[in-house]
């Protein structure tokens, strides 16, 4: 790893990159928890560090042989993601490949394969799987196979999943398990091929494998997305009759539907059903209710709910901040929006570039130039120079840069989205996928896959254990 880190840093800033872990942490954390382990300190620093070169340095200082596969996955994913966001894909691939040599167990290989999603390099994950699989004891279990398939789901390469499922299971004599089929069903559903997804259920039963709640949830979610409520309710009934109890994720799928197409009262009714079933609504559920309130014009109810999350045993996540801020700005409540931003800044979960741009534009047009400048300065301070061209453009358009004397223009053109920003799908679609590494690639995004729970329409069963 040391040699690799040197290679990755070649030709770039090096004044702080050669430090070992203790030095890197002591100069940036401002104090260390006496009870913290070296890895917990490193993990905290990896989450906060935005410069990809320094992230690689911190990772290089970690003795990955002494930590679990899940911890390796978490640390490696953060580093690969930072490189990917800086468009340094070749270096991200080199970093991940360097860990394959140590992948002599299925658990470790699965952990590394999951990191290819963080780097947005799913096709390279196939090469990694093929190169490492022959060294594993035979027969290979479904674990690394599932990790590879889940990488394609998380990167939204759904059409590739059925092909890989058939080819690799045959080539390596892998017997798919319930999780394998759950990923396959998810891919079919995201391709809106519900007929094939249902055929998978029949195939599972023929092989003596019972469909799981996760599989039913994917199908129910697909029906709700297509506004086929009767079919969704029929599948719900079939799931219960088969002995699968709906979980929080299943109920959140229903809450998502009513958030997008119903009223807040209907979301509340779903939450009542959850509690009657002995389940507790989570942050994702409350996110849907908050957004439903906003869509219905009940901003005060949304703000009250937002401020009461802690009382409910929940905490705001990246999507809470993103969608609450977007809704408040859409309704012209920039004062409350500024408060949301400050909360997100404390948690280092600042919303994406497009959402933040709305806030800054609203503040500047409302004459709150100092606030707009402060927001931009805080966000720019979080990221390396090569990711700031979008904000520089915004400053120029609004007349907030040093050359313009700080006088905002009366008319602001939105212009084209800058190179670093990938346009999002519909706002509700952004809430639907679990932990996708390609969703939040905007300039000012503190990615939710670093540490936060993310609104989901699929169970974590689909992905091998450990955070992405």
DOGU-679453 format. One line per 8 residues: number of its first residue (from 1); their letters; for each residue x, y, z of C-alpha. Coordinates in pm, 1 decimal, decimal comma. Layout:
<nodes>
NUM = a = X/Y/Z | ...
</nodes>
This chain:
<nodes>
1 = xxxxxxxx = 0,0/0,0/0,0 | 282,2/242,8/73,6 | 413,3/210,0/-280,2 | 65,7/254,7/-421,1 | 2,4/565,6/-213,3 | 327,4/713,1/-339,3 | 217,0/643,6/-695,0 | -123,2/804,4/-639,9
9 = xxxxxxxx = 33,1/1111,9/-487,1 | 295,7/1154,9/-757,8 | 284,5/1497,2/-914,1 | 33,8/1635,8/-664,2 | 55,5/1820,1/-336,7 | 285,8/1623,3/-110,0 | 359,2/1845,5/185,2 | 103,9/1673,5/410,1
17 = xxxxxxxx = 64,7/1339,6/240,0 | 362,0/1147,0/372,3 | 256,1/1166,9/736,4 | 166,3/859,0/929,4 | -175,3/821,8/1084,0 | -101,3/967,6/1427,8 | 43,0/1283,7/1275,3 | -236,0/1323,4/1019,9
25 = xxxxxxxx = -500,7/1294,7/1288,4 | -336,0/1513,8/1548,1 | -317,5/1810,9/1314,0 | -677,4/1795,9/1195,4 | -907,7/1657,8/1458,6 | -838,6/1904,6/1734,2 | -834,8/1641,1/2005,3 | -890,3/1270,7/2028,0
33 = xxxxxxxx = -1135,3/1071,0/2230,2 | -928,2/893,1/2498,3 | -1130,9/576,4/2444,7 | -1106,8/581,9/2068,0 | -913,9/317,6/1876,1 | -665,7/409,6/1601,4 | -910,1/283,9/1341,1 | -1205,1/480,9/1480,7
41 = xxxxxxxx = -988,9/793,8/1467,3 | -892,2/711,8/1109,5 | -1252,0/643,0/1012,1 | -1363,0/976,2/1155,5 | -1090,3/1153,4/963,6 | -1172,1/968,9/641,5 | -1530,5/1090,5/665,5 | -1423,7/1451,2/711,6
49 = xxxxxxxx = -1135,2/1469,9/467,4 | -1233,5/1581,3/116,5 | -889,7/1591,9/-47,2 | -849,4/1252,8/-220,0 | -470,7/1250,9/-183,5 | -490,9/1298,5/189,9 | -763,2/1035,1/211,6 | -528,6/787,2/45,0
57 = xxxxxxxx = -258,3/882,3/294,9 | -489,5/813,5/587,9 | -593,9/482,6/435,4 | -230,8/391,5/374,3 | -162,9/434,3/746,2 | -431,9/184,9/847,4 | -324,8/-171,8/912,7 | -611,5/-331,8/723,0
65 = xxxxxxxx = -492,0/-678,3/822,1 | -594,1/-602,6/1180,5 | -951,1/-485,3/1111,1 | -1263,8/-662,1/993,8 | -1373,5/-697,0/633,7 | -1664,3/-460,3/702,7 | -1426,3/-195,9/840,0 | -1196,9/-243,7/541,8
73 = xxxxxxxx = -1491,5/-197,4/310,9 | -1595,9/123,3/484,8 | -1250,7/281,2/476,8 | -1169,0/167,1/124,0 | -1506,8/285,6/-8,5 | -1450,8/634,5/129,4 | -1109,7/661,8/-34,7 | -1232,4/520,7/-367,0
81 = xxxxxxxx = -1528,9/755,5/-365,7 | -1314,0/1061,8/-307,3 | -1092,4/966,3/-601,6 | -1395,3/897,1/-819,3 | -1556,8/1232,2/-740,1 | -1233,1/1396,1/-851,6 | -1258,0/1204,0/-1181,1 | -944,1/1006,2/-1095,5
89 = xxxxxxxx = -1092,3/672,2/-1192,0 | -764,7/505,8/-1291,3 | -623,2/578,7/-947,6 | -940,0/454,7/-779,0 | -907,5/130,4/-973,5 | -540,1/97,7/-879,1 | -627,6/150,4/-513,8 | -895,1/-119,6/-516,7
97 = xxxxxxxx = -679,7/-360,3/-717,5 | -403,1/-330,2/-460,8 | -638,5/-482,5/-202,6 | -730,6/-779,5/-418,8 | -400,3/-952,5/-350,1 | -508,0/-987,0/11,9 | -851,3/-1120,1/-84,3 | -783,3/-1480,7/8,4
105 = xxxxxxxx = -1119,5/-1518,7/179,8 | -1467,0/-1475,8/39,6 | -1555,6/-1219,9/305,5 | -1261,4/-996,4/218,7 | -1319,5/-1029,6/-155,5 | -1686,9/-939,0/-110,2 | -1586,7/-631,2/88,6 | -1349,0/-511,8/-183,8
113 = xxxxxxxx = -1598,5/-583,3/-462,8 | -1856,8/-363,6/-289,4 | -1608,0/-75,2/-301,5 | -1619,0/-70,9/-681,3 | -1967,3/76,3/-650,4 | -1828,3/363,6/-443,0 | -1577,4/427,5/-722,8 | -1851,1/391,3/-987,7
121 = xxxxxxxx = -1646,8/121,9/-1162,9 | -1883,7/-175,0/-1185,4 | -1728,4/-325,9/-1498,9 | -1388,6/-329,4/-1330,5 | -1548,9/-527,0/-1048,7 | -1607,7/-811,7/-1295,0 | -1236,4/-824,5/-1375,8 | -1159,2/-819,6/-1003,4
129 = xxxxxxxx = -1400,0/-1106,9/-938,3 | -1260,3/-1319,3/-1221,0 | -900,5/-1260,9/-1110,8 | -963,3/-1339,4/-743,7 | -1221,9/-1617,6/-766,0 | -982,5/-1897,3/-877,5 | -776,9/-1853,2/-559,6 | -1079,2/-1911,9/-335,3
137 = xxxxxxxx = -1157,5/-2255,2/-193,0 | -1409,2/-2446,6/-402,5 | -1700,7/-2442,7/-420,9 | -1739,9/-2065,7/-409,1 | -2029,7/-1950,4/-191,4 | -2275,8/-1686,0/-314,5 | -2117,9/-1413,7/-92,8 | -1869,2/-1258,4/-341,7
145 = xxxxxxxx = -2113,5/-1330,8/-624,0 | -2380,8/-1129,2/-442,6 | -2135,0/-849,7/-373,6 | -2059,5/-819,3/-744,4 | -2427,8/-818,1/-840,4 | -2510,7/-559,0/-574,5 | -2236,6/-334,0/-713,5 | -2419,1/-321,1/-1046,5
153 = xxxxxxxx = -2749,3/-249,0/-872,8 | -2598,1/33,7/-671,8 | -2446,2/179,1/-989,9 | -2785,6/149,4/-1162,4 | -2656,7/-94,0/-1422,7 | -2967,3/-304,4/-1384,6 | -2967,8/-463,2/-1730,5 | -2631,7/-623,0/-1668,1
161 = xxxxxxxx = -2744,8/-808,6/-1356,6 | -2949,4/-1089,4/-1521,0 | -2669,4/-1154,4/-1771,4 | -2403,4/-1170,5/-1500,1 | -2629,9/-1380,3/-1280,2 | -2658,6/-1647,9/-1549,1 | -2300,3/-1634,1/-1680,2 | -2104,8/-1625,0/-1356,1
169 = xxxxxxxx = -2316,4/-1873,1/-1163,4 | -2258,9/-2123,8/-1444,2 | -1889,9/-2040,8/-1501,7 | -1793,9/-2072,0/-1133,4 | -2052,8/-2334,9/-1034,9 | -2213,4/-2100,3/-782,3 | -2548,9/-2196,1/-635,4 | -2747,2/-1872,0/-590,6
177 = xxxxxxxx = -2915,1/-1819,0/-254,4 | -3213,2/-1608,1/-145,6 | -3001,7/-1291,9/-142,6 | -2882,6/-1359,9/-498,0 | -3241,4/-1387,7/-614,2 | -3336,6/-1075,0/-419,1 | -3076,5/-878,2/-616,1 | -3199,2/-1030,3/-942,4
185 = xxxxxxxx = -3559,6/-938,6/-862,7 | -3452,3/-585,3/-770,6 | -3276,4/-547,7/-1106,3 | -3580,2/-669,6/-1299,6 | -3807,1/-437,4/-1103,5 | -3584,7/-136,1/-1165,5 | -3599,6/-224,2/-1535,6 | -3980,3/-237,8/-1498,4
193 = xxxxxxxx = -3980,9/-598,8/-1609,2 | -4222,9/-721,3/-1345,0 | -4313,9/-1034,8/-1539,3 | -3957,8/-1167,3/-1519,4 | -3931,1/-1059,9/-1158,2 | -4235,7/-1272,5/-1073,7 | -4088,9/-1564,1/-1270,4 | -3793,5/-1554,5/-1031,5
201 = xxxxxxxx = -4034,1/-1623,2/-745,0 | -4160,5/-1932,6/-925,7 | -3802,4/-2047,1/-992,9 | -3712,8/-2004,9/-626,3 | -4008,1/-2212,4/-514,0 | -3913,4/-2488,1/-761,1 | -3568,8/-2495,5/-597,3 | -3714,6/-2505,1/-248,9
209 = xxxxxxxx = -3615,2/-2147,3/-162,5 | -3883,7/-1935,1/-1,6 | -3917,3/-1577,0/-132,4 | -3809,0/-1326,6/130,4 | -3966,2/-1005,5/256,0 | -3695,8/-820,5/63,3 | -3809,0/-975,6/-265,1 | -4173,0/-897,8/-201,6
217 = xxxxxxxx = -4076,9/-543,7/-104,1 | -3901,9/-487,4/-436,8 | -4208,9/-610,2/-623,3 | -4447,6/-403,2/-412,5 | -4227,6/-98,7/-464,2 | -4234,0/-155,1/-839,9 | -4612,5/-172,0/-839,9 | -4643,0/146,8/-636,8
225 = xxxxxxxx = -4404,9/329,6/-868,6 | -4632,5/243,0/-1157,6 | -4938,5/350,5/-954,8 | -5070,6/-6,9/-963,5 | -5200,6/7,4/-607,4 | -5431,6/-293,7/-636,9 | -5145,4/-513,7/-753,4 | -4925,8/-379,1/-474,1
233 = xxxxxxxx = -5186,9/-460,5/-211,7 | -5235,4/-806,2/-363,1 | -4862,4/-875,6/-334,5 | -4869,7/-745,9/22,2 | -5144,1/-995,6/105,8 | -4953,9/-1277,1/-68,9 | -4641,2/-1191,8/129,1 | -4823,2/-1208,4/462,3
241 = xxxxxxxx = -5002,0/-1531,7/370,3 | -4668,8/-1689,7/274,3 | -4535,6/-1622,9/622,8 | -4324,0/-1315,5/540,9 | -4391,6/-1029,9/779,2 | -4359,5/-677,5/637,0 | -4065,0/-492,8/788,2 | -3988,2/-122,8/823,8
249 = xxxxxxxx = -3856,0/-111,7/466,6 | -4180,2/-255,8/330,4 | -4387,8/0,2/516,2 | -4155,9/276,8/396,8 | -4228,6/173,0/39,2 | -4597,5/233,0/103,9 | -4522,2/560,9/283,6 | -4314,2/671,2/-16,4
257 = xxxxxxxx = -4609,4/612,7/-247,0 | -4844,6/821,4/-35,8 | -4579,6/1090,1/2,5 | -4560,6/1122,2/-376,0 | -4926,9/1071,7/-461,8 | -5129,6/1116,1/-145,7 | -5174,0/1333,2/157,6 | -4985,9/1359,8/487,7
265 = xxxxxxxx = -5277,5/1188,8/661,1 | -5220,9/880,5/446,8 | -4851,2/872,0/536,6 | -4952,2/899,3/902,5 | -5193,0/609,0/853,5 | -4905,8/394,3/724,9 | -4704,1/489,0/1031,3 | -4996,2/387,9/1251,7
273 = xxxxxxxx = -5002,4/49,4/1079,0 | -4629,6/12,3/1142,1 | -4665,5/79,8/1511,4 | -4960,9/-158,7/1536,4 | -4733,5/-426,8/1387,6 | -4474,9/-356,9/1656,4 | -4242,5/-161,0/1426,5 | -4100,1/183,1/1490,7
281 = xxxxxxxx = -4094,6/448,0/1215,2 | -3738,8/551,9/1135,2 | -3575,4/861,9/991,9 | -3672,7/756,1/641,0 | -4038,7/732,6/738,9 | -4029,5/1076,0/896,4 | -3852,5/1212,9/588,7 | -4149,7/1106,5/380,3
289 = xxxxxxxx = -4394,4/1267,5/620,1 | -4196,8/1592,8/625,8 | -4187,8/1608,1/247,7 | -4557,7/1524,5/230,6 | -4628,6/1813,7/465,2 | -4424,2/2045,5/244,4 | -4595,0/1931,3/-73,9 | -4930,1/2001,5/92,1
297 = xxxxxxxx = -4819,4/2350,7/191,4 | -4795,0/2261,1/560,2 | -4444,5/2396,0/610,5 | -4493,0/2468,5/979,4 | -4591,6/2105,7/1043,7 | -4282,4/1991,3/852,7 | -4057,1/2219,8/1055,8 | -4210,8/2105,7/1385,0
305 = xxxxxxxx = -4154,0/1742,9/1284,6 | -3796,1/1818,4/1179,3 | -3715,1/1973,6/1516,7 | -3878,8/1683,7/1703,6 | -3678,3/1403,0/1540,5 | -3452,2/1362,6/1843,0 | -3756,6/1319,0/2069,1 | -3867,0/1034,6/1843,4
313 = xxxxxxxx = -3531,9/859,8/1876,4 | -3420,3/957,1/1524,8 | -3170,7/1198,5/1376,5 | -3168,8/1386,0/1048,6 | -2973,1/1222,0/767,9 | -2835,2/1358,4/441,7 | -3170,0/1320,5/270,5 | -3354,0/1501,9/548,3
321 = xxxxxxxx = -3135,6/1805,9/496,8 | -3145,4/1785,0/118,7 | -3519,7/1755,8/73,1 | -3623,3/1983,5/358,3 | -3390,7/2252,8/225,4 | -3519,4/2204,9/-130,1 | -3882,8/2230,8/-19,3 | -3823,8/2534,6/202,2
329 = xxxxxxxx = -3642,7/2714,8/-78,1 | -3919,8/2622,8/-322,4 | -4165,5/2791,6/-84,1 | -3941,8/3093,6/-36,7 | -3861,4/3024,4/328,3 | -3490,5/3099,5/302,9 | -3454,5/3186,3/671,0 | -3558,7/2834,0/774,2
337 = xxxxxxxx = -3351,0/2700,4/485,3 | -3043,3/2873,5/625,0 | -3108,7/2702,3/958,3 | -3128,1/2363,4/785,7 | -2798,6/2432,7/611,7 | -2627,6/2521,0/940,4 | -2756,1/2197,1/1093,3 | -2625,9/1997,3/797,2
345 = xxxxxxxx = -2290,0/2171,2/821,3 | -2249,3/2059,7/1182,6 | -2310,5/1699,1/1075,9 | -2100,8/1739,0/759,7 | -2395,5/1630,2/548,3 | -2431,9/1939,2/333,0 | -2689,4/1894,6/53,2 | -2593,6/1868,9/-313,3
353 = xxxxxxxx = -2485,3/2156,4/-534,1 | -2820,9/2219,8/-701,2 | -3006,1/2236,0/-369,9 | -2746,8/2465,2/-212,9 | -2748,8/2685,3/-520,9 | -3120,7/2753,9/-469,2 | -3053,4/2866,8/-114,2 | -2767,6/3096,3/-212,4
361 = xxxxxxxx = -2965,5/3248,5/-499,1 | -3265,3/3307,9/-271,6 | -3053,9/3475,8/-5,8 | -2871,5/3694,9/-256,9 | -3187,7/3803,9/-437,7 | -3346,2/3884,4/-101,7 | -3064,4/4122,2/-17,7 | -2895,3/3889,1/229,5
369 = xxxxxxxx = -2560,4/3910,8/54,4 | -2353,6/3850,4/367,7 | -2543,9/3528,0/441,6 | -2507,3/3411,1/80,9 | -2132,5/3474,9/91,3 | -2100,3/3295,2/423,0 | -2280,8/2987,5/289,4 | -2057,3/2971,7/-17,7
377 = xxxxxxxx = -1744,8/3019,4/193,3 | -1843,1/2736,3/428,8 | -1918,3/2497,6/144,1 | -1603,6/2585,4/-50,2 | -1398,7/2520,1/261,2 | -1511,0/2156,8/257,7 | -1375,4/2061,4/-82,7 | -1049,1/2065,0/-279,4
385 = xxxxxxxx = -992,6/2334,4/-538,7 | -1066,6/2109,5/-837,5 | -1427,4/2065,6/-723,2 | -1512,7/2432,5/-681,9 | -1568,8/2557,5/-1037,6 | -1945,5/2536,1/-990,8 | -1941,6/2767,6/-691,4 | -1706,5/3008,5/-864,1
393 = xxxxxxxx = -1954,2/3031,1/-1148,0 | -2240,5/3096,7/-904,0 | -2039,9/3371,4/-731,8 | -1978,3/3539,4/-1066,0 | -2342,6/3511,8/-1175,4 | -2467,5/3659,5/-849,4 | -2200,5/3927,1/-832,1 | -2059,5/3785,8/-510,2
401 = xxxxxxxx = -1701,4/3738,0/-625,4 | -1427,4/3985,2/-536,9 | -1418,7/4132,0/-888,4 | -1783,4/4236,9/-878,3 | -1768,1/4430,2/-552,6 | -2025,6/4208,2/-386,6 | -2332,7/4357,9/-559,3 | -2575,5/4085,2/-666,1
409 = xxxxxxxx = -2712,3/4098,9/-1018,2 | -3081,9/4172,5/-1050,2 | -3133,9/3880,9/-1284,1 | -2959,5/3547,6/-1237,0 | -2940,4/3292,9/-1513,9 | -2922,6/2936,9/-1395,5 | -2696,6/2834,5/-1680,5 | -2598,1/2478,7/-1753,5
417 = xxxxxxxx = -2507,6/2246,0/-1473,6 | -2132,5/2248,6/-1427,9 | -1915,0/1955,8/-1524,6 | -1891,8/1813,4/-1174,9 | -2267,3/1798,6/-1131,3 | -2470,0/1511,5/-1270,4 | -2837,8/1607,3/-1302,3 | -3050,4/1416,5/-1055,2
425 = xxxxxxxx = -3354,6/1212,8/-1147,2 | -3694,5/1327,6/-1026,1 | -3692,9/1441,6/-665,9 | -3889,2/1140,8/-544,0 | -3668,3/903,0/-740,6 | -3369,3/1031,0/-545,7 | -3536,3/903,4/-231,2 | -3597,0/554,1/-358,3
433 = xxxxxxxx = -3264,1/380,7/-393,4 | -3053,4/256,0/-107,5 | -2706,2/401,9/-80,4 | -2634,8/444,9/-449,1 | -2279,6/574,8/-495,6 | -2378,0/747,1/-817,1 | -2671,2/948,2/-679,8 | -2483,1/1217,5/-493,4
441 = xxxxxxxx = -2203,4/1332,6/-721,7 | -2277,9/1702,1/-693,4 | -2008,2/1945,2/-592,1 | -2119,4/2013,5/-235,9 | -2248,6/1670,8/-141,8 | -2141,8/1512,8/185,4 | -2241,5/1169,0/72,1 | -2491,7/975,6/274,3
449 = xxxxxxxx = -2310,4/654,3/203,9 | -2033,0/769,2/435,8 | -2232,4/715,3/750,0 | -2600,0/801,4/721,2 | -2906,8/593,2/675,7 | -3059,6/653,6/336,3 | -3421,0/637,6/219,2 | -3468,7/295,6/75,6
457 = xxxxxxxx = -3701,5/81,8/-124,9 | -3503,2/-233,6/-74,7 | -3374,1/-426,6/217,4 | -3013,7/-421,5/327,2 | -3032,4/-796,2/276,7 | -2949,1/-733,9/-86,4 | -2597,9/-615,3/-9,7 | -2335,8/-811,7/183,5
465 = xxxx = -2304,9/-699,8/541,2 | -2114,2/-380,2/614,1 | -2159,5/-20,2/508,6 | -2080,1/92,1/159,4
</nodes>
